[in-house]
Amino acid sequence: MYLSVRVDTEKCIGCKICITSCPEPNVFIFLPEQKLVEVNESRCKACGLCTTVCAKEALKIG
């Protein structure tokens, strides 16, 4: 089974802390129109670091 981070768009506020905390480049893409992030699943290693820094608990490994 392939794991990646999932974004709960109802909880994400677009603060971008996941982007700055992720050790892998280009995993998160900020969508300014929606003011949230999406995940480039092919780049995500599912390390879970972003889930620990997200204050809104908008990120889950799944």
HTML snippet that shows the backbone in 3Dmol.js (N, CA, C, O; Angstrom):
<script src="https://3Dmol.org/build/3Dmol-min.js"></script>
<div id="view" style="width:600px;height:400px;position:relative"></div>
<script>
const pdb = `
ATOM      1  N   MET A   1       0.841  -1.188   0.000  1.00  0.00           N
ATOM      2  CA  MET A   1       0.000   0.000   0.000  1.00  0.00           C
ATOM      3  C   MET A   1       0.883   1.248   0.000  1.00  0.00           C
ATOM      4  O   MET A   1       1.849   1.333   0.759  1.00  0.00           O
ATOM      5  N   TYR A   2       0.553   2.193  -0.836  1.00  0.00           N
ATOM      6  CA  TYR A   2       1.313   3.435  -0.947  1.00  0.00           C
ATOM      7  C   TYR A   2       0.713   4.479  -0.013  1.00  0.00           C
ATOM      8  O   TYR A   2      -0.480   4.772  -0.086  1.00  0.00           O
ATOM      9  N   LEU A   3       1.539   5.038   0.861  1.00  0.00           N
ATOM     10  CA  LEU A   3       1.074   6.056   1.796  1.00  0.00           C
ATOM     11  C   LEU A   3       1.507   7.440   1.355  1.00  0.00           C
ATOM     12  O   LEU A   3       2.568   7.619   0.757  1.00  0.00           O
ATOM     13  N   SER A   4       0.673   8.405   1.657  1.00  0.00           N
ATOM     14  CA  SER A   4       0.958   9.797   1.367  1.00  0.00           C
ATOM     15  C   SER A   4       0.158  10.648   2.344  1.00  0.00           C
ATOM     16  O   SER A   4      -0.706  10.138   3.057  1.00  0.00           O
ATOM     17  N   VAL A   5       0.443  11.921   2.375  1.00  0.00           N
ATOM     18  CA  VAL A   5      -0.302  12.850   3.215  1.00  0.00           C
ATOM     19  C   VAL A   5      -1.589  13.241   2.500  1.00  0.00           C
ATOM     20  O   VAL A   5      -1.608  13.441   1.286  1.00  0.00           O
ATOM     21  N   ARG A   6      -2.642  13.344   3.264  1.00  0.00           N
ATOM     22  CA  ARG A   6      -3.931  13.808   2.757  1.00  0.00           C
ATOM     23  C   ARG A   6      -4.268  15.134   3.437  1.00  0.00           C
ATOM     24  O   ARG A   6      -4.036  15.305   4.634  1.00  0.00           O
ATOM     25  N   VAL A   7      -4.814  16.061   2.668  1.00  0.00           N
ATOM     26  CA  VAL A   7      -5.177  17.369   3.190  1.00  0.00           C
ATOM     27  C   VAL A   7      -6.691  17.436   3.378  1.00  0.00           C
ATOM     28  O   VAL A   7      -7.454  17.170   2.450  1.00  0.00           O
ATOM     29  N   ASP A   8      -7.110  17.791   4.577  1.00  0.00           N
ATOM     30  CA  ASP A   8      -8.522  18.041   4.844  1.00  0.00           C
ATOM     31  C   ASP A   8      -8.783  19.497   4.462  1.00  0.00           C
ATOM     32  O   ASP A   8      -8.395  20.411   5.190  1.00  0.00           O
ATOM     33  N   THR A   9      -9.428  19.708   3.344  1.00  0.00           N
ATOM     34  CA  THR A   9      -9.632  21.062   2.830  1.00  0.00           C
ATOM     35  C   THR A   9     -10.579  21.883   3.691  1.00  0.00           C
ATOM     36  O   THR A   9     -10.604  23.109   3.578  1.00  0.00           O
ATOM     37  N   GLU A  10     -11.348  21.243   4.537  1.00  0.00           N
ATOM     38  CA  GLU A  10     -12.221  21.971   5.459  1.00  0.00           C
ATOM     39  C   GLU A  10     -11.417  22.577   6.612  1.00  0.00           C
ATOM     40  O   GLU A  10     -11.824  23.582   7.195  1.00  0.00           O
ATOM     41  N   LYS A  11     -10.270  21.962   6.940  1.00  0.00           N
ATOM     42  CA  LYS A  11      -9.457  22.427   8.065  1.00  0.00           C
ATOM     43  C   LYS A  11      -8.269  23.291   7.646  1.00  0.00           C
ATOM     44  O   LYS A  11      -7.837  24.159   8.405  1.00  0.00           O
ATOM     45  N   CYS A  12      -7.743  23.062   6.451  1.00  0.00           N
ATOM     46  CA  CYS A  12      -6.555  23.786   5.989  1.00  0.00           C
ATOM     47  C   CYS A  12      -6.848  25.271   5.853  1.00  0.00           C
ATOM     48  O   CYS A  12      -7.840  25.666   5.242  1.00  0.00           O
ATOM     49  N   ILE A  13      -5.958  26.103   6.439  1.00  0.00           N
ATOM     50  CA  ILE A  13      -6.122  27.561   6.353  1.00  0.00           C
ATOM     51  C   ILE A  13      -5.049  28.210   5.464  1.00  0.00           C
ATOM     52  O   ILE A  13      -4.990  29.433   5.344  1.00  0.00           O
ATOM     53  N   GLY A  14      -4.215  27.386   4.852  1.00  0.00           N
ATOM     54  CA  GLY A  14      -3.203  27.914   3.931  1.00  0.00           C
ATOM     55  C   GLY A  14      -2.046  28.614   4.602  1.00  0.00           C
ATOM     56  O   GLY A  14      -1.459  29.522   4.014  1.00  0.00           O
ATOM     57  N   CYS A  15      -1.698  28.223   5.815  1.00  0.00           N
ATOM     58  CA  CYS A  15      -0.613  28.902   6.541  1.00  0.00           C
ATOM     59  C   CYS A  15       0.772  28.550   5.976  1.00  0.00           C
ATOM     60  O   CYS A  15       1.738  29.278   6.204  1.00  0.00           O
ATOM     61  N   LYS A  16       0.864  27.446   5.250  1.00  0.00           N
ATOM     62  CA  LYS A  16       2.082  26.993   4.565  1.00  0.00           C
ATOM     63  C   LYS A  16       3.178  26.461   5.492  1.00  0.00           C
ATOM     64  O   LYS A  16       4.312  26.290   5.047  1.00  0.00           O
ATOM     65  N   ILE A  17       2.881  26.197   6.743  1.00  0.00           N
ATOM     66  CA  ILE A  17       3.905  25.638   7.628  1.00  0.00           C
ATOM     67  C   ILE A  17       4.305  24.231   7.161  1.00  0.00           C
ATOM     68  O   ILE A  17       5.440  23.807   7.379  1.00  0.00           O
ATOM     69  N   CYS A  18       3.399  23.524   6.536  1.00  0.00           N
ATOM     70  CA  CYS A  18       3.726  22.196   6.008  1.00  0.00           C
ATOM     71  C   CYS A  18       4.779  22.303   4.895  1.00  0.00           C
ATOM     72  O   CYS A  18       5.655  21.446   4.773  1.00  0.00           O
ATOM     73  N   ILE A  19       4.681  23.358   4.094  1.00  0.00           N
ATOM     74  CA  ILE A  19       5.637  23.566   3.006  1.00  0.00           C
ATOM     75  C   ILE A  19       7.031  23.813   3.565  1.00  0.00           C
ATOM     76  O   ILE A  19       8.010  23.241   3.086  1.00  0.00           O
ATOM     77  N   THR A  20       7.115  24.664   4.575  1.00  0.00           N
ATOM     78  CA  THR A  20       8.428  25.007   5.124  1.00  0.00           C
ATOM     79  C   THR A  20       9.012  23.907   5.998  1.00  0.00           C
ATOM     80  O   THR A  20      10.230  23.844   6.165  1.00  0.00           O
ATOM     81  N   SER A  21       8.176  23.040   6.559  1.00  0.00           N
ATOM     82  CA  SER A  21       8.680  21.987   7.441  1.00  0.00           C
ATOM     83  C   SER A  21       9.021  20.694   6.705  1.00  0.00           C
ATOM     84  O   SER A  21       9.753  19.861   7.240  1.00  0.00           O
ATOM     85  N   CYS A  22       8.520  20.515   5.520  1.00  0.00           N
ATOM     86  CA  CYS A  22       8.730  19.260   4.780  1.00  0.00           C
ATOM     87  C   CYS A  22      10.181  19.128   4.324  1.00  0.00           C
ATOM     88  O   CYS A  22      10.717  20.037   3.691  1.00  0.00           O
ATOM     89  N   PRO A  23      10.824  17.993   4.644  1.00  0.00           N
ATOM     90  CA  PRO A  23      12.218  17.796   4.239  1.00  0.00           C
ATOM     91  C   PRO A  23      12.396  17.494   2.746  1.00  0.00           C
ATOM     92  O   PRO A  23      13.503  17.593   2.217  1.00  0.00           O
ATOM     93  N   GLU A  24      11.314  17.130   2.080  1.00  0.00           N
ATOM     94  CA  GLU A  24      11.374  16.824   0.653  1.00  0.00           C
ATOM     95  C   GLU A  24      10.920  18.047  -0.150  1.00  0.00           C
ATOM     96  O   GLU A  24       9.939  18.694   0.214  1.00  0.00           O
ATOM     97  N   PRO A  25      11.618  18.362  -1.228  1.00  0.00           N
ATOM     98  CA  PRO A  25      11.207  19.526  -2.038  1.00  0.00           C
ATOM     99  C   PRO A  25       9.963  19.238  -2.880  1.00  0.00           C
ATOM    100  O   PRO A  25       9.749  18.117  -3.342  1.00  0.00           O
ATOM    101  N   ASN A  26       9.165  20.262  -3.063  1.00  0.00           N
ATOM    102  CA  ASN A  26       8.016  20.230  -3.979  1.00  0.00           C
ATOM    103  C   ASN A  26       6.952  19.185  -3.652  1.00  0.00           C
ATOM    104  O   ASN A  26       6.281  18.678  -4.550  1.00  0.00           O
ATOM    105  N   VAL A  27       6.800  18.868  -2.381  1.00  0.00           N
ATOM    106  CA  VAL A  27       5.723  17.953  -1.980  1.00  0.00           C
ATOM    107  C   VAL A  27       4.403  18.709  -1.905  1.00  0.00           C
ATOM    108  O   VAL A  27       3.376  18.229  -2.385  1.00  0.00           O
ATOM    109  N   PHE A  28       4.435  19.887  -1.304  1.00  0.00           N
ATOM    110  CA  PHE A  28       3.222  20.679  -1.137  1.00  0.00           C
ATOM    111  C   PHE A  28       3.181  21.801  -2.174  1.00  0.00           C
ATOM    112  O   PHE A  28       4.194  22.429  -2.483  1.00  0.00           O
ATOM    113  N   ILE A  29       1.994  22.028  -2.693  1.00  0.00           N
ATOM    114  CA  ILE A  29       1.766  23.088  -3.656  1.00  0.00           C
ATOM    115  C   ILE A  29       0.700  24.006  -3.068  1.00  0.00           C
ATOM    116  O   ILE A  29      -0.404  23.563  -2.750  1.00  0.00           O
ATOM    117  N   PHE A  30       1.037  25.290  -2.926  1.00  0.00           N
ATOM    118  CA  PHE A  30       0.073  26.250  -2.394  1.00  0.00           C
ATOM    119  C   PHE A  30      -0.842  26.717  -3.505  1.00  0.00           C
ATOM    120  O   PHE A  30      -0.385  27.112  -4.578  1.00  0.00           O
ATOM    121  N   LEU A  31      -2.138  26.670  -3.241  1.00  0.00           N
ATOM    122  CA  LEU A  31      -3.143  27.121  -4.199  1.00  0.00           C
ATOM    123  C   LEU A  31      -3.715  28.447  -3.692  1.00  0.00           C
ATOM    124  O   LEU A  31      -4.623  28.451  -2.861  1.00  0.00           O
ATOM    125  N   PRO A  32      -3.188  29.574  -4.187  1.00  0.00           N
ATOM    126  CA  PRO A  32      -3.589  30.871  -3.638  1.00  0.00           C
ATOM    127  C   PRO A  32      -5.083  31.187  -3.799  1.00  0.00           C
ATOM    128  O   PRO A  32      -5.667  31.842  -2.936  1.00  0.00           O
ATOM    129  N   GLU A  33      -5.694  30.740  -4.867  1.00  0.00           N
ATOM    130  CA  GLU A  33      -7.118  31.022  -5.078  1.00  0.00           C
ATOM    131  C   GLU A  33      -7.984  30.367  -4.008  1.00  0.00           C
ATOM    132  O   GLU A  33      -8.966  30.944  -3.543  1.00  0.00           O
ATOM    133  N   GLN A  34      -7.598  29.143  -3.626  1.00  0.00           N
ATOM    134  CA  GLN A  34      -8.360  28.408  -2.612  1.00  0.00           C
ATOM    135  C   GLN A  34      -7.817  28.624  -1.201  1.00  0.00           C
ATOM    136  O   GLN A  34      -8.452  28.250  -0.215  1.00  0.00           O
ATOM    137  N   LYS A  35      -6.635  29.231  -1.118  1.00  0.00           N
ATOM    138  CA  LYS A  35      -5.953  29.453   0.157  1.00  0.00           C
ATOM    139  C   LYS A  35      -5.760  28.153   0.928  1.00  0.00           C
ATOM    140  O   LYS A  35      -6.055  28.068   2.120  1.00  0.00           O
ATOM    141  N   LEU A  36      -5.258  27.144   0.223  1.00  0.00           N
ATOM    142  CA  LEU A  36      -4.920  25.871   0.844  1.00  0.00           C
ATOM    143  C   LEU A  36      -3.819  25.187   0.059  1.00  0.00           C
ATOM    144  O   LEU A  36      -3.383  25.679  -0.982  1.00  0.00           O
ATOM    145  N   VAL A  37      -3.377  24.053   0.565  1.00  0.00           N
ATOM    146  CA  VAL A  37      -2.310  23.319  -0.105  1.00  0.00           C
ATOM    147  C   VAL A  37      -2.845  22.005  -0.657  1.00  0.00           C
ATOM    148  O   VAL A  37      -3.851  21.472  -0.188  1.00  0.00           O
ATOM    149  N   GLU A  38      -2.148  21.500  -1.660  1.00  0.00           N
ATOM    150  CA  GLU A  38      -2.408  20.142  -2.125  1.00  0.00           C
ATOM    151  C   GLU A  38      -1.083  19.406  -2.099  1.00  0.00           C
ATOM    152  O   GLU A  38      -0.021  20.022  -2.014  1.00  0.00           O
ATOM    153  N   VAL A  39      -1.151  18.087  -2.172  1.00  0.00           N
ATOM    154  CA  VAL A  39       0.036  17.237  -2.036  1.00  0.00           C
ATOM    155  C   VAL A  39       0.383  16.614  -3.375  1.00  0.00           C
ATOM    156  O   VAL A  39      -0.476  16.068  -4.068  1.00  0.00           O
ATOM    157  N   ASN A  40       1.661  16.706  -3.725  1.00  0.00           N
ATOM    158  CA  ASN A  40       2.187  15.981  -4.872  1.00  0.00           C
ATOM    159  C   ASN A  40       2.534  14.586  -4.343  1.00  0.00           C
ATOM    160  O   ASN A  40       3.630  14.371  -3.825  1.00  0.00           O
ATOM    161  N   GLU A  41       1.616  13.660  -4.472  1.00  0.00           N
ATOM    162  CA  GLU A  41       1.744  12.338  -3.859  1.00  0.00           C
ATOM    163  C   GLU A  41       2.957  11.562  -4.348  1.00  0.00           C
ATOM    164  O   GLU A  41       3.487  10.729  -3.613  1.00  0.00           O
ATOM    165  N   SER A  42       3.400  11.811  -5.549  1.00  0.00           N
ATOM    166  CA  SER A  42       4.556  11.079  -6.071  1.00  0.00           C
ATOM    167  C   SER A  42       5.858  11.507  -5.393  1.00  0.00           C
ATOM    168  O   SER A  42       6.854  10.787  -5.468  1.00  0.00           O
ATOM    169  N   ARG A  43       5.864  12.662  -4.736  1.00  0.00           N
ATOM    170  CA  ARG A  43       7.070  13.155  -4.057  1.00  0.00           C
ATOM    171  C   ARG A  43       7.025  12.928  -2.544  1.00  0.00           C
ATOM    172  O   ARG A  43       8.067  12.927  -1.888  1.00  0.00           O
ATOM    173  N   CYS A  44       5.831  12.735  -1.991  1.00  0.00           N
ATOM    174  CA  CYS A  44       5.663  12.581  -0.544  1.00  0.00           C
ATOM    175  C   CYS A  44       6.220  11.230  -0.082  1.00  0.00           C
ATOM    176  O   CYS A  44       5.921  10.190  -0.669  1.00  0.00           O
ATOM    177  N   LYS A  45       7.033  11.263   0.975  1.00  0.00           N
ATOM    178  CA  LYS A  45       7.615  10.040   1.553  1.00  0.00           C
ATOM    179  C   LYS A  45       6.821   9.567   2.775  1.00  0.00           C
ATOM    180  O   LYS A  45       7.180   8.571   3.402  1.00  0.00           O
ATOM    181  N   ALA A  46       5.752  10.275   3.107  1.00  0.00           N
ATOM    182  CA  ALA A  46       4.884   9.931   4.245  1.00  0.00           C
ATOM    183  C   ALA A  46       5.656   9.850   5.557  1.00  0.00           C
ATOM    184  O   ALA A  46       5.414   8.965   6.377  1.00  0.00           O
ATOM    185  N   CYS A  47       6.586  10.781   5.746  1.00  0.00           N
ATOM    186  CA  CYS A  47       7.379  10.790   6.986  1.00  0.00           C
ATOM    187  C   CYS A  47       6.557  11.271   8.177  1.00  0.00           C
ATOM    188  O   CYS A  47       6.859  10.926   9.320  1.00  0.00           O
ATOM    189  N   GLY A  48       5.516  12.071   7.915  1.00  0.00           N
ATOM    190  CA  GLY A  48       4.618  12.527   8.964  1.00  0.00           C
ATOM    191  C   GLY A  48       5.015  13.810   9.663  1.00  0.00           C
ATOM    192  O   GLY A  48       4.288  14.279  10.539  1.00  0.00           O
ATOM    193  N   LEU A  49       6.144  14.389   9.301  1.00  0.00           N
ATOM    194  CA  LEU A  49       6.583  15.614   9.961  1.00  0.00           C
ATOM    195  C   LEU A  49       5.530  16.719   9.836  1.00  0.00           C
ATOM    196  O   LEU A  49       5.254  17.424  10.808  1.00  0.00           O
ATOM    197  N   CYS A  50       4.957  16.870   8.679  1.00  0.00           N
ATOM    198  CA  CYS A  50       3.959  17.923   8.463  1.00  0.00           C
ATOM    199  C   CYS A  50       2.735  17.738   9.359  1.00  0.00           C
ATOM    200  O   CYS A  50       2.122  18.718   9.781  1.00  0.00           O
ATOM    201  N   THR A  51       2.384  16.508   9.644  1.00  0.00           N
ATOM    202  CA  THR A  51       1.216  16.262  10.491  1.00  0.00           C
ATOM    203  C   THR A  51       1.463  16.721  11.920  1.00  0.00           C
ATOM    204  O   THR A  51       0.515  17.043  12.637  1.00  0.00           O
ATOM    205  N   THR A  52       2.709  16.757  12.338  1.00  0.00           N
ATOM    206  CA  THR A  52       3.017  17.185  13.704  1.00  0.00           C
ATOM    207  C   THR A  52       3.079  18.695  13.846  1.00  0.00           C
ATOM    208  O   THR A  52       2.926  19.209  14.954  1.00  0.00           O
ATOM    209  N   VAL A  53       3.299  19.419  12.760  1.00  0.00           N
ATOM    210  CA  VAL A  53       3.403  20.880  12.841  1.00  0.00           C
ATOM    211  C   VAL A  53       2.113  21.599  12.459  1.00  0.00           C
ATOM    212  O   VAL A  53       1.984  22.797  12.711  1.00  0.00           O
ATOM    213  N   CYS A  54       1.178  20.910  11.870  1.00  0.00           N
ATOM    214  CA  CYS A  54      -0.077  21.540  11.441  1.00  0.00           C
ATOM    215  C   CYS A  54      -0.965  21.822  12.651  1.00  0.00           C
ATOM    216  O   CYS A  54      -1.468  20.903  13.297  1.00  0.00           O
ATOM    217  N   ALA A  55      -1.146  23.108  12.944  1.00  0.00           N
ATOM    218  CA  ALA A  55      -1.939  23.519  14.109  1.00  0.00           C
ATOM    219  C   ALA A  55      -3.427  23.195  13.947  1.00  0.00           C
ATOM    220  O   ALA A  55      -4.141  23.049  14.939  1.00  0.00           O
ATOM    221  N   LYS A  56      -3.886  23.086  12.723  1.00  0.00           N
ATOM    222  CA  LYS A  56      -5.305  22.821  12.457  1.00  0.00           C
ATOM    223  C   LYS A  56      -5.609  21.332  12.267  1.00  0.00           C
ATOM    224  O   LYS A  56      -6.755  20.955  12.024  1.00  0.00           O
ATOM    225  N   GLU A  57      -4.580  20.492  12.379  1.00  0.00           N
ATOM    226  CA  GLU A  57      -4.722  19.038  12.181  1.00  0.00           C
ATOM    227  C   GLU A  57      -5.392  18.731  10.841  1.00  0.00           C
ATOM    228  O   GLU A  57      -6.254  17.858  10.745  1.00  0.00           O
ATOM    229  N   ALA A  58      -4.976  19.468   9.814  1.00  0.00           N
ATOM    230  CA  ALA A  58      -5.552  19.302   8.482  1.00  0.00           C
ATOM    231  C   ALA A  58      -4.830  18.237   7.655  1.00  0.00           C
ATOM    232  O   ALA A  58      -5.263  17.910   6.550  1.00  0.00           O
ATOM    233  N   LEU A  59      -3.736  17.698   8.184  1.00  0.00           N
ATOM    234  CA  LEU A  59      -2.949  16.719   7.444  1.00  0.00           C
ATOM    235  C   LEU A  59      -2.958  15.371   8.139  1.00  0.00           C
ATOM    236  O   LEU A  59      -2.785  15.286   9.355  1.00  0.00           O
ATOM    237  N   LYS A  60      -3.159  14.323   7.364  1.00  0.00           N
ATOM    238  CA  LYS A  60      -3.166  12.968   7.890  1.00  0.00           C
ATOM    239  C   LYS A  60      -2.407  12.069   6.916  1.00  0.00           C
ATOM    240  O   LYS A  60      -2.405  12.311   5.709  1.00  0.00           O
ATOM    241  N   ILE A  61      -1.771  11.045   7.443  1.00  0.00           N
ATOM    242  CA  ILE A  61      -1.140  10.037   6.593  1.00  0.00           C
ATOM    243  C   ILE A  61      -2.205   9.010   6.230  1.00  0.00           C
ATOM    244  O   ILE A  61      -2.927   8.510   7.093  1.00  0.00           O
ATOM    245  N   GLY A  62      -2.289   8.710   4.956  1.00  0.00           N
ATOM    246  CA  GLY A  62      -3.303   7.732   4.559  1.00  0.00           C
ATOM    247  C   GLY A  62      -3.090   7.192   3.182  1.00  0.00           C
ATOM    248  O   GLY A  62      -3.868   6.360   2.718  1.00  0.00           O
TER     249      GLY A  62
END
`;
const viewer = $3Dmol.createViewer("view");
viewer.addModel(pdb, "pdb");
viewer.setStyle({}, {cartoon: {color: "spectrum"}});
viewer.zoomTo();
viewer.render();
</script>
